[in-house]
Amino acid sequence: MPADFDFVATIQGLATTDLNLSLPAVQKPAEPAALQTSDQPLTQAFYDRALQDFVTGNKTLIADQGTSFFGLASQKLASGAKFFGQPLWGSIGQP
Protein backbone atom coordinates (compact mmCIF):
# COMPACT_ATOMS: atom_id res chain seq x y z
CA MET A 1 0.00 0.00 0.00
CA PRO A 2 1.45 3.41 -0.90
CA ALA A 3 2.59 5.43 2.12
CA ASP A 4 0.71 8.57 0.97
CA PHE A 5 -2.73 6.90 1.14
CA ASP A 6 -4.40 6.86 4.55
CA PHE A 7 -7.36 4.51 4.18
CA VAL A 8 -8.53 4.96 7.81
CA ALA A 9 -8.59 8.76 7.50
CA THR A 10 -10.46 8.47 4.20
CA ILE A 11 -13.16 6.22 5.72
CA GLN A 12 -13.47 8.51 8.76
CA GLY A 13 -13.84 11.51 6.48
CA LEU A 14 -16.55 9.77 4.46
CA ALA A 15 -18.34 8.68 7.65
CA THR A 16 -18.68 12.31 8.78
CA THR A 17 -19.62 13.73 5.38
CA ASP A 18 -23.15 15.10 5.13
CA LEU A 19 -24.62 13.50 2.01
CA ASN A 20 -28.07 15.01 2.46
CA LEU A 21 -28.10 16.95 -0.77
CA SER A 22 -30.96 19.17 -1.83
CA LEU A 23 -31.22 19.02 -5.61
CA PRO A 24 -33.67 20.92 -7.80
CA ALA A 25 -36.66 18.98 -9.11
CA VAL A 26 -36.25 17.47 -12.56
CA GLN A 27 -38.78 18.80 -15.02
CA LYS A 28 -40.24 16.45 -17.60
CA PRO A 29 -39.65 17.85 -21.10
CA ALA A 30 -42.76 18.97 -22.95
CA GLU A 31 -44.12 16.43 -25.41
CA PRO A 32 -43.31 17.51 -28.97
CA ALA A 33 -46.19 18.22 -31.31
CA ALA A 34 -47.41 15.39 -33.51
CA LEU A 35 -45.53 14.94 -36.77
CA GLN A 36 -47.14 16.54 -39.77
CA THR A 37 -46.57 15.73 -43.41
CA SER A 38 -44.88 18.47 -45.40
CA ASP A 39 -42.92 19.07 -48.55
CA GLN A 40 -39.74 19.78 -46.57
CA PRO A 41 -36.67 17.58 -47.13
CA LEU A 42 -36.61 14.39 -45.05
CA THR A 43 -34.14 14.70 -42.17
CA GLN A 44 -32.65 12.17 -39.79
CA ALA A 45 -34.40 13.90 -36.88
CA PHE A 46 -37.79 13.53 -38.59
CA TYR A 47 -37.07 9.86 -39.33
CA ASP A 48 -36.07 9.16 -35.70
CA ARG A 49 -39.17 10.89 -34.39
CA ALA A 50 -41.41 9.05 -36.88
CA LEU A 51 -40.04 5.70 -35.66
CA GLN A 52 -40.61 6.78 -32.06
CA ASP A 53 -44.26 7.40 -32.86
CA PHE A 54 -44.56 4.21 -34.95
CA VAL A 55 -43.21 1.75 -32.34
CA THR A 56 -46.07 0.89 -30.00
CA GLY A 57 -45.94 -1.11 -26.76
CA ASN A 58 -44.63 -4.68 -26.77
CA LYS A 59 -42.68 -4.10 -29.99
CA THR A 60 -38.92 -4.23 -30.42
CA LEU A 61 -36.86 -1.68 -32.35
CA ILE A 62 -33.40 -2.79 -33.49
CA ALA A 63 -31.00 -0.17 -34.81
CA ASP A 64 -27.78 -0.62 -36.72
CA GLN A 65 -24.65 1.08 -35.43
CA GLY A 66 -23.89 4.69 -36.23
CA THR A 67 -26.51 7.29 -37.08
CA SER A 68 -29.46 4.93 -36.60
CA PHE A 69 -28.33 3.88 -33.14
CA PHE A 70 -27.46 7.34 -31.82
CA GLY A 71 -30.57 9.00 -33.26
CA LEU A 72 -32.98 6.35 -32.03
CA ALA A 73 -31.37 5.75 -28.62
CA SER A 74 -32.59 9.16 -27.44
CA GLN A 75 -36.21 8.62 -28.48
CA LYS A 76 -38.88 7.96 -25.86
CA LEU A 77 -40.61 4.71 -26.76
CA ALA A 78 -44.05 3.56 -25.68
CA SER A 79 -44.32 1.62 -22.43
CA GLY A 80 -43.39 -2.01 -23.03
CA ALA A 81 -41.39 -1.31 -26.19
CA LYS A 82 -37.77 -2.45 -26.33
CA PHE A 83 -34.72 -1.00 -28.07
CA PHE A 84 -31.58 -2.87 -29.05
CA GLY A 85 -28.54 -1.54 -30.84
CA GLN A 86 -24.78 -1.72 -31.08
CA PRO A 87 -23.35 1.72 -30.35
CA LEU A 88 -19.80 1.04 -31.52
CA TRP A 89 -18.20 -1.29 -33.98
CA GLY A 90 -15.57 -3.59 -32.54
CA SER A 91 -13.34 -6.16 -34.13
CA ILE A 92 -10.99 -8.80 -32.83
CA GLY A 93 -9.03 -8.58 -36.07
CA GLN A 94 -7.68 -11.28 -38.32
CA PRO A 95 -4.31 -13.01 -38.04
ROMI-190194 format. One record per residue: x, y, z of N, C-alpha, C in turn. Coordinates in pm, whole numbers, plus 50000, padded with zeros to 5 digits. Layout:
# residues N
+-------+-------+-------+-------+-------+-------+-------+-------+-------+
|   n.X |   n.Y |   n.Z |  ca.X |  ca.Y |  ca.Z |   c.X |   c.Y |   c.Z |
+-------+-------+-------+-------+-------+-------+-------+-------+-------+
|     X |     Y |     Z |     X |     Y |     Z |     X |     Y |     Z |
...
+-------+-------+-------+-------+-------+-------+-------+-------+-------+
***
This chain:
# residues 95
+-------+-------+-------+-------+-------+-------+-------+-------+-------+
|   n.X |   n.Y |   n.Z |  ca.X |  ca.Y |  ca.Z |   c.X |   c.Y |   c.Z |
+-------+-------+-------+-------+-------+-------+-------+-------+-------+
| 50085 | 49883 | 50000 | 50000 | 50000 | 50000 | 50090 | 50124 | 50000 |
| 50062 | 50220 | 49913 | 50145 | 50341 | 49910 | 50139 | 50414 | 50044 |
| 50250 | 50474 | 50083 | 50259 | 50543 | 50212 | 50175 | 50671 | 50215 |
| 50144 | 50730 | 50098 | 50071 | 50857 | 50097 | 49919 | 50838 | 50097 |
| 49871 | 50716 | 50111 | 49727 | 50690 | 50114 | 49687 | 50642 | 50252 |
| 49605 | 50720 | 50320 | 49560 | 50686 | 50455 | 49415 | 50640 | 50447 |
| 49397 | 50509 | 50435 | 49264 | 50451 | 50418 | 49174 | 50481 | 50539 |
| 49226 | 50471 | 50660 | 49147 | 50496 | 50781 | 49095 | 50640 | 50781 |
| 49182 | 50736 | 50753 | 49141 | 50876 | 50750 | 49036 | 50900 | 50641 |
| 49051 | 50833 | 50528 | 48954 | 50847 | 50420 | 48817 | 50796 | 50464 |
| 48811 | 50678 | 50525 | 48684 | 50622 | 50572 | 48623 | 50711 | 50680 |
| 48704 | 50762 | 50772 | 48653 | 50851 | 50876 | 48598 | 50979 | 50816 |
| 48666 | 51031 | 50716 | 48616 | 51151 | 50648 | 48484 | 51126 | 50578 |
| 48471 | 51011 | 50512 | 48345 | 50977 | 50446 | 48233 | 50955 | 50548 |
| 48267 | 50897 | 50663 | 48166 | 50868 | 50765 | 48107 | 50996 | 50823 |
| 48182 | 51105 | 50821 | 48132 | 51231 | 50878 | 48085 | 51329 | 50771 |
| 48082 | 51286 | 50647 | 48038 | 51373 | 50538 | 47886 | 51376 | 50532 |
| 47829 | 51495 | 50524 | 47685 | 51510 | 50513 | 47645 | 51490 | 50367 |
| 47579 | 51381 | 50338 | 47538 | 51350 | 50201 | 47393 | 51386 | 50175 |
| 47331 | 51460 | 50264 | 47193 | 51501 | 50246 | 47190 | 51620 | 50151 |
| 47185 | 51591 | 50024 | 47190 | 51695 | 49923 | 47048 | 51739 | 49886 |
| 47032 | 51865 | 49863 | 46904 | 51917 | 49817 | 46922 | 51956 | 49671 |
| 46864 | 51878 | 49583 | 46878 | 51902 | 49439 | 46748 | 51958 | 49383 |
| 46756 | 52039 | 49279 | 46633 | 52092 | 49220 | 46552 | 51980 | 49155 |
| 46422 | 51998 | 49151 | 46334 | 51898 | 49089 | 46365 | 51889 | 48940 |
| 46354 | 51769 | 48886 | 46375 | 51747 | 48744 | 46242 | 51768 | 48672 |
| 46244 | 51851 | 48573 | 46122 | 51880 | 48498 | 46113 | 51789 | 48376 |
| 45998 | 51729 | 48357 | 45976 | 51645 | 48240 | 45967 | 51735 | 48117 |
| 46042 | 51702 | 48011 | 46035 | 51785 | 47890 | 45894 | 51782 | 47831 |
| 45855 | 51891 | 47770 | 45724 | 51897 | 47705 | 45720 | 51798 | 47589 |
| 45604 | 51737 | 47570 | 45588 | 51643 | 47459 | 45589 | 51723 | 47328 |
| 45667 | 51678 | 47230 | 45669 | 51751 | 47103 | 45535 | 51733 | 47030 |
| 45505 | 51828 | 46947 | 45381 | 51822 | 46869 | 45385 | 51700 | 46776 |
| 45268 | 51653 | 46739 | 45259 | 51539 | 46649 | 45325 | 51573 | 46515 |
| 45383 | 51473 | 46453 | 45447 | 51494 | 46323 | 45341 | 51525 | 46218 |
| 45375 | 51615 | 46131 | 45286 | 51654 | 46023 | 45358 | 51632 | 45890 |
| 45283 | 51588 | 45792 | 45343 | 51573 | 45659 | 45371 | 51713 | 45603 |
| 45476 | 51719 | 45522 | 45512 | 51847 | 45460 | 45594 | 51818 | 45335 |
| 45625 | 51923 | 45264 | 45708 | 51907 | 45145 | 45854 | 51942 | 45175 |
| 45889 | 51950 | 45303 | 46026 | 51978 | 45343 | 46113 | 51854 | 45321 |
| 46244 | 51873 | 45303 | 46333 | 51758 | 45287 | 46326 | 51666 | 45410 |
| 46339 | 51537 | 45387 | 46339 | 51439 | 45495 | 46472 | 51450 | 45569 |
| 46465 | 51459 | 45701 | 46586 | 51470 | 45783 | 46597 | 51348 | 45874 |
| 46715 | 51328 | 45928 | 46735 | 51217 | 46021 | 46650 | 51238 | 46145 |
| 46640 | 51361 | 46192 | 46560 | 51390 | 46312 | 46414 | 51356 | 46289 |
| 46361 | 51387 | 46172 | 46221 | 51353 | 46141 | 46204 | 51202 | 46138 |
| 46298 | 51133 | 46076 | 46293 | 50986 | 46067 | 46294 | 50923 | 46207 |
| 46384 | 50969 | 46293 | 46393 | 50916 | 46430 | 46263 | 50938 | 46505 |
| 46208 | 51056 | 46493 | 46083 | 51089 | 46561 | 45966 | 51007 | 46505 |
| 45965 | 50986 | 46373 | 45859 | 50905 | 46312 | 45865 | 50762 | 46363 |
| 45985 | 50705 | 46379 | 45996 | 50570 | 46434 | 45953 | 50567 | 46579 |
| 45984 | 50671 | 46655 | 45939 | 50678 | 46794 | 45787 | 50668 | 46800 |
| 45720 | 50740 | 46715 | 45574 | 50740 | 46714 | 45517 | 50609 | 46658 |
| 45591 | 50543 | 46570 | 45544 | 50421 | 46505 | 45552 | 50299 | 46597 |
| 45657 | 50293 | 46681 | 45679 | 50175 | 46766 | 45585 | 50183 | 46886 |
| 45488 | 50093 | 46890 | 45393 | 50089 | 47000 | 45440 | 49989 | 47104 |
| 45368 | 49979 | 47216 | 45406 | 49889 | 47324 | 45422 | 49745 | 47279 |
| 45509 | 49673 | 47350 | 45537 | 49532 | 47323 | 45596 | 49506 | 47186 |
| 45659 | 49606 | 47127 | 45732 | 49590 | 47001 | 45880 | 49611 | 47030 |
| 45964 | 49563 | 46941 | 46108 | 49577 | 46958 | 46165 | 49653 | 46839 |
| 46247 | 49753 | 46867 | 46314 | 49832 | 46765 | 46462 | 49798 | 46771 |
| 46518 | 49755 | 46659 | 46660 | 49721 | 46651 | 46726 | 49818 | 46554 |
| 46832 | 49884 | 46601 | 46900 | 49983 | 46519 | 47042 | 49938 | 46489 |
| 47085 | 49965 | 46368 | 47222 | 49938 | 46328 | 47313 | 50041 | 46395 |
| 47441 | 50016 | 46395 | 47535 | 50108 | 46457 | 47541 | 50239 | 46379 |
| 47593 | 50340 | 46442 | 47611 | 50469 | 46377 | 47491 | 50560 | 46395 |
| 47455 | 50629 | 46287 | 47349 | 50729 | 46292 | 47218 | 50671 | 46343 |
| 47181 | 50553 | 46296 | 47054 | 50493 | 46340 | 47054 | 50471 | 46491 |
| 47162 | 50414 | 46543 | 47167 | 50388 | 46686 | 47159 | 50518 | 46767 |
| 47245 | 50613 | 46736 | 47254 | 50734 | 46818 | 47130 | 50821 | 46806 |
| 47066 | 50823 | 46690 | 46943 | 50900 | 46674 | 46826 | 50836 | 46745 |
| 46817 | 50705 | 46738 | 46702 | 50635 | 46797 | 46719 | 50609 | 46946 |
| 46841 | 50603 | 46996 | 46863 | 50575 | 47138 | 46807 | 50685 | 47227 |
| 46792 | 50805 | 47174 | 46741 | 50916 | 47256 | 46590 | 50933 | 47246 |
| 46524 | 50850 | 47167 | 46379 | 50862 | 47152 | 46306 | 50795 | 47268 |
| 46194 | 50851 | 47306 | 46112 | 50796 | 47414 | 46012 | 50700 | 47350 |
| 46027 | 50572 | 47382 | 45939 | 50471 | 47324 | 45819 | 50446 | 47414 |
| 45716 | 50389 | 47357 | 45595 | 50356 | 47432 | 45628 | 50255 | 47541 |
| 45550 | 50257 | 47647 | 45568 | 50162 | 47757 | 45560 | 50020 | 47704 |
| 45656 | 49938 | 47742 | 45661 | 49799 | 47697 | 45746 | 49777 | 47574 |
| 45778 | 49883 | 47500 | 45861 | 49869 | 47381 | 46006 | 49850 | 47423 |
| 46082 | 49781 | 47338 | 46223 | 49755 | 47367 | 46309 | 49810 | 47254 |
| 46433 | 49847 | 47290 | 46528 | 49900 | 47193 | 46660 | 49826 | 47208 |
| 46712 | 49779 | 47098 | 46842 | 49713 | 47095 | 46927 | 49777 | 46987 |
| 47055 | 49792 | 47016 | 47146 | 49846 | 46916 | 47290 | 49829 | 46961 |
| 47378 | 49837 | 46865 | 47522 | 49828 | 46892 | 47580 | 49967 | 46871 |
| 47620 | 50035 | 46980 | 47665 | 50172 | 46965 | 47799 | 50189 | 46895 |
| 47887 | 50093 | 46909 | 48020 | 50104 | 46848 | 48058 | 49975 | 46778 |
| 48133 | 49989 | 46673 | 48180 | 49871 | 46602 | 48308 | 49824 | 46667 |
| 48321 | 49696 | 46689 | 48443 | 49641 | 46746 | 48488 | 49521 | 46666 |
| 48615 | 49496 | 46663 | 48666 | 49384 | 46587 | 48782 | 49320 | 46662 |
| 48787 | 49188 | 46657 | 48901 | 49120 | 46717 | 49016 | 49107 | 46618 |
| 48991 | 49146 | 46494 | 49097 | 49142 | 46393 | 49116 | 49005 | 46333 |
| 49201 | 48998 | 46237 | 49232 | 48872 | 46168 | 49383 | 48851 | 46172 |
| 49425 | 48725 | 46194 | 49569 | 48699 | 46196 | 49632 | 48713 | 46059 |
+-------+-------+-------+-------+-------+-------+-------+-------+-------+
***
